[in-house]
């Protein structure tokens, strides 16, 4: 209570929707923006990913092809990996 909190935001505009997403860290915001720029990943899927794994851990899992870590994230199947 009484602390100053900085929230990093992304203003998301689509033909039928305008949304504002907030993140506690720059890393979360950057990963969200990277994810939604990826074909097949929308804002909801990106949020699910970020709710289940830290941005650095997700990036490391992608780089090292860590299927076990990636398939623990809801919505990511083994067929989607590697």
VOBA-1610 file (N, C-alpha, C; in pm, whole numbers, padded with zeros to 5 digits, always signed):
BEGIN
Unk+00083-00116+00000Unk+00000+00000+00000Unk+00089+00124+00000Unk+00060+00215-00084Unk+00136+00338-00089Unk+00259+00333-00177Unk+00292+00216-00231Unk+00408+00203-00320Unk+00370+00247-00462Unk+00468+00297-00533Unk+00448+00332-00673Unk+00475+00208-00757Unk+00384+00178-00849Unk+00398+00061-00936Unk+00396+00109-01080Unk+00490+00061-01158Unk+00493+00094-01301Unk+00437-00026-01377Unk+00343+00002-01463Unk+00283-00103-01546Unk+00317-00074-01692Unk+00372-00172-01758Unk+00407-00162-01899Unk+00285-00208-01979Unk+00242-00128-02074Unk+00117-00158-02145Unk+00135-00179-02294Unk+00041-00253-02348Unk+00033-00275-02492Unk-00111-00242-02534Unk-00126-00147-02623Unk-00255-00106-02676Unk-00280-00186-02803Unk-00375-00276-02799Unk-00399-00373-02905Unk-00525-00334-02982Unk-00512-00299-03109Unk-00625-00255-03190Unk-00647-00353-03305Unk-00769-00402-03313Unk-00813-00487-03423Unk-00939-00424-03481Unk-00984-00473-03594Unk-01105-00419-03658Unk-01225-00420-03563Unk-01237-00528-03485Unk-01356-00545-03401Unk-01327-00536-03251Unk-01206-00496-03213Unk-01171-00498-03072Unk-01056-00401-03042Unk-01067-00332-02932Unk-00959-00249-02880Unk-00934-00296-02737Unk-00811-00336-02707Unk-00778-00388-02574Unk-00650-00324-02523Unk-00640-00318-02392Unk-00520-00268-02326Unk-00470-00378-02233Unk-00345-00421-02252Unk-00285-00526-02171Unk-00175-00465-02086Unk-00167-00508-01960Unk-00067-00455-01869Unk+00026-00563-01818Unk+00153-00527-01802Unk+00256-00620-01758Unk+00344-00554-01653Unk+00393-00633-01559Unk+00477-00579-01452Unk+00620-00552-01496Unk+00666-00625-01599Unk+00805-00607-01643Unk+00812-00581-01793Unk+00920-00517-01833Unk+00946-00494-01977Unk+00961-00627-02050Unk+01021-00725-01983Unk+01043-00856-02045Unk+00910-00922-02080Unk+00812-00913-01988Unk+00681-00969-02017Unk+00616-00899-02135Unk+00624-00768-02138Unk+00568-00691-02249Unk+00635-00728-02380Unk+00765-00733-02382Unk+00838-00766-02506Unk+00803-00907-02555Unk+00794-01004-02460Unk+00760-01140-02499Unk+00618-01146-02552Unk+00525-01073-02489Unk+00386-01067-02537Unk+00383-01015-02681Unk+00453-00906-02706Unk+00454-00847-02840Unk+00519-00941-02942Unk+00622-01011-02902Unk+00685-01108-02992Unk+00589-01224-03021Unk+00523-01273-02917Unk+00431-01385-02935Unk+00314-01348-03027Unk+00253-01230-03006Unk+00137-01195-03089Unk+00177-01162-03233Unk+00304-01138-03256Unk+00350-01116-03394Unk+00378-01247-03465Unk+00367-01358-03392Unk+00390-01491-03448Unk+00260-01546-03505Unk+00266-01599-03625Unk+00147-01654-03690Unk+00084-01763-03604Unk-00047-01752-03583Unk-00119-01854-03508Unk-00129-01828-03358Unk-00062-01723-03309Unk-00068-01692-03166Unk-00136-01557-03148Unk-00249-01560-03081Unk-00321-01436-03053Unk-00292-01389-02912Unk-00359-01282-02874Unk-00337-01223-02742Unk-00372-01320-02629Unk-00483-01392-02643Unk-00523-01485-02538Unk-00420-01596-02520Unk-00372-01650-02629Unk-00270-01757-02621Unk-00140-01704-02561Unk-00103-01583-02600Unk+00020-01522-02546Unk+00008-01503-02395Unk-00109-01461-02349Unk-00130-01443-02205Unk-00121-01576-02131Unk-00177-01682-02190Unk-00169-01815-02127Unk-00023-01858-02114Unk+00054-01836-02218Unk+00196-01871-02213Unk+00265-01794-02102Unk+00244-01664-02095Unk+00310-01580-01994Unk+00262-01610-01852Unk+00140-01660-01838Unk+00090-01698-01705Unk+00155-01826-01655Unk+00211-01905-01745Unk+00262-02036-01708Unk+00413-02050-01711Unk+00482-01951-01767Unk+00628-01961-01775Unk+00686-01819-01785Unk+00798-01798-01720Unk+00866-01668-01726Unk+00922-01647-01868Unk+00928-01522-01912Unk+00978-01496-02047Unk+01116-01556-02075Unk+01211-01541-01981Unk+01345-01597-02004Unk+01341-01748-02014Unk+01256-01813-01932Unk+01247-01959-01934Unk+01182-02007-02064Unk+01085-01932-02113Unk+01021-01967-02241Unk+01120-01954-02355Unk+01194-01844-02357Unk+01294-01824-02462Unk+01399-01934-02459Unk+01444-01969-02340Unk+01544-02076-02327Unk+01487-02210-02374Unk+01361-02238-02341Unk+01299-02363-02384Unk+01289-02369-02537Unk+01259-02256-02600Unk+01253-02251-02746Unk+01392-02275-02806Unk+01492-02204-02753Unk+01628-02214-02806Unk+01685-02355-02792Unk+01653-02420-02680Unk+01710-02553-02653Unk+01617-02667-02694Unk+01505-02633-02760Unk+01406-02734-02802Unk+01362-02822-02686Unk+01335-02762-02571Unk+01294-02835-02451Unk+01144-02867-02459Unk+01112-02978-02527Unk+00973-03018-02547Unk+00901-03040-02415Unk+00970-03097-02319Unk+00908-03128-02190Unk+00857-02999-02123Unk+00938-02896-02123Unk+00898-02769-02062Unk+00787-02702-02143Unk+00801-02704-02274Unk+00703-02637-02360Unk+00566-02704-02355Unk+00561-02837-02352Unk+00433-02907-02354Unk+00361-02901-02219Unk+00425-02850-02116Unk+00358-02828-01987Unk+00270-02703-01992Unk+00290-02618-02093Unk+00211-02496-02109Unk+00078-02535-02174Unk-00035-02499-02110Unk-00166-02532-02168Unk-00177-02477-02311Unk-00225-02564-02401Unk-00245-02523-02539Unk-00130-02557-02632Unk-00017-02598-02577Unk+00097-02637-02661Unk+00107-02788-02657Unk+00092-02848-02773Unk+00097-02994-02785Unk+00234-03035-02838Unk+00265-03161-02823Unk+00394-03213-02869Unk+00407-03195-03020Unk+00295-03206-03093Unk+00299-03189-03239Unk+00338-03047-03278Unk+00314-02951-03186Unk+00345-02811-03213Unk+00493-02782-03194Unk+00562-02868-03122Unk+00701-02842-03084Unk+00799-02897-03186Unk+00913-02839-03182Unk+01033-02884-03251Unk+01003-02939-03384
//
